[in-house]
Amino acid sequence: GIRIQNTGAQPATVTLTDNALAGASVSFLNTGDIASTSDITLKTLTGGDLALLSNGNIAWDGGTLATPSGSVQISADGNLGVTGALSSPVDLALSSTTSIKVSSSVVTAGSGTASFTAPRVTLNGSVNSSDDVGIIATTINLGTGSSTSASHDVILAASTIAATNATVSAGHDISAAVTGDLRLNGSG
């Protein structure tokens, strides 16, 4: 596998491709913020895991994630914002130690699931998974006009969930485990 740690300023362009027939994987860690991902490409040709990591914030505004099998992880020690289309060909895990905010689209293909883990998750865009969508947070905010869709299950777990004119749909089950407040269209 390929594992790169960058300790300086974010490079203008990152292209990492693992051509190995077995044990392929690509991981890029930036010790500071990743202010733009539009010129980042992480790829395996025969399958394997991809990881984009930051000890600071990540602003996903485009980029390329390509692998025929495996998983994709995008993780920030700071905030993780999705302002450009994020498409994963396989399972996708987004995590942050502070917050995840999606204002664009997140899509998984094949039989990929989409998971979100952070103290606060705000969806103002769309999430469309070809399998499950799972969100675990202290606070989940499904904003006006947002859409969360899964071919199988949507699973939400939080202390507080607020959904205002948001669409949540699943081919199978929609589950919410709430230990505090559940607010639908501003009521609770």
N, C-alpha and C positions, 0 to 999 in steps of 0.2 A: 504494500500500500504506500501511498504518498501522504506524508504529514508535514505541513509547513507551518512554522510559527513566525510571524512577522512582528518585530518589536519596534519598528520605526513608524513613520507616517504610512497611512494606507497606500498601497501601490495603486497607480492609475488603472492598471489592467492585471488581472489574475486569470490565467488559463492553466488548469491542471487536469491532465488526462492520464488515467491508469489503463494501460493496454494488457495487463497481466491476464493470463488464462485462468488463474486461480488466485484467490486471496486479494482481489483488487479492492481498493478503497481510496478515497480522497478526502483529506481533512485540511482546512485552512483556518488558522487561528490568528486573529489580529489582536495584539495586546491593548490597543486603543479602540476608538470608535470605528465602525465601518459606515461612512457617511453616504455611500452610494454602492449599489451592487450591479449597476447596469453593465459594467465591463468585467464581471466575474463569471467564469465558466468552470464548473466542477463536473467531471465526466469519467465514467468507466465504460469500456467497450463491451465487456463480457458480464457485467453485473458486479455489485458491491455497494457498500455504504458511502454516502456523501455527507460531509459535515462542514458547515460554515459557522464559526464560533468567534465571539468577541468578548474581551474583558470589559468592554464599554457598551455603547449602544450599537444597534444595527438598524439601518434604514434600507429596507428592501424596495428598490425602485425598478426592478428588472434584473435580468441576468439569465444564465442557463444552468439548469440542473439536469443531467442526462445519465441514466443508468437503466439497463433493462430489468434489473432485479436488485433487491436490497432495500435500503431505506435512506431517507434524507432527514438530517437534523439541522435546524437553524436555532442557535442558542446565544443569548446575550446576558451578560452580567448586569447590564443596564436595561434600557427600554428597547423593545423590538417593534418597529413600525413597518407595516406593509402598505406602501403607497403606489406600487406598480404591480402588475399581474404576476402572481407567483404560481407556477405550475410544476407539479412534481409527478414523475412517471410512476412512483411507488409510494409506500407509506411515508408520511410527512409528520415530523414532530417539531413544533415550535415551542420554545421555552424562554422564559426571562425571569430574573430575580425581582423585577419591579412591575413591568406591564407589557402587554401585547396589544397593539391597536391595528386593526385591519380596516383600511379605507378604500381598498381596491378589491381584487378577486384572488381567492386561494382555491386551487383546483388540484385534485389528485386523480390520476388515471388508473387504468387497469383494475386492480383490486385494492388500490391504495386507501388507507385510512388517513384522516387528518386529526392530529391531537394538538391541543393548546394547554400549556401549563404555566401559570404566572399568578402572582397575587391579584392582579387586575387584568381582565381580558375585555376589550371593547371591540365590537364588530359593527362597523358602519358601512361595510362593503358586503361581499358575498363569499361564502364558503360552500364549495360543492365537492363532495367526496363520493368516489365510486364504491365505497364500503361504509365505514363508520366515521362520524365526527364525535370527538370527545373533548370536552372543555372542563378543566379542573382549575378553580381559582377561588380566592376569597370573595371577589366581586366579579360578576359577569354582567356586562351591559350590551344588550342587543338593540342597537340604535334604530331610529326611524328609517324605514326603507331597506334595512339589512335583510339578507337572506342566508339561511343556514339549511343546507340540503344534503341528505345522505341516501344512498341507494339501500342501505341497511338500517342502522340505528344512529340516532342523535342522543348523546348522553351528556348532561350538564350536572356538575357538582360544585356547589358554592355555598357560602354563608348568605350572600345576597345575589339575587338574579332580578334584573330589570329588563323588560322587553317592551318597547314602545313602537307600535305599528311595524313590527318585525315579522318576517315569515320564517317558520321553522317547519321543515317537512322531512319525512323519512319513509322509505319503502317498507319498514318494519315497525320499530318502536321509537317513541320519543320519551326519554326518561329525564327527570330532574330531581336531584337530591338537594334539598335546601335546608340549612340549619337555622336560618334567620328569616329574612324577608323575601317574598316572591311578589314582584310588582309587574303587573301586566297592563300596559297602556296607562301607566301613571297611578294605578290603584294598588293597594296592597293589603 
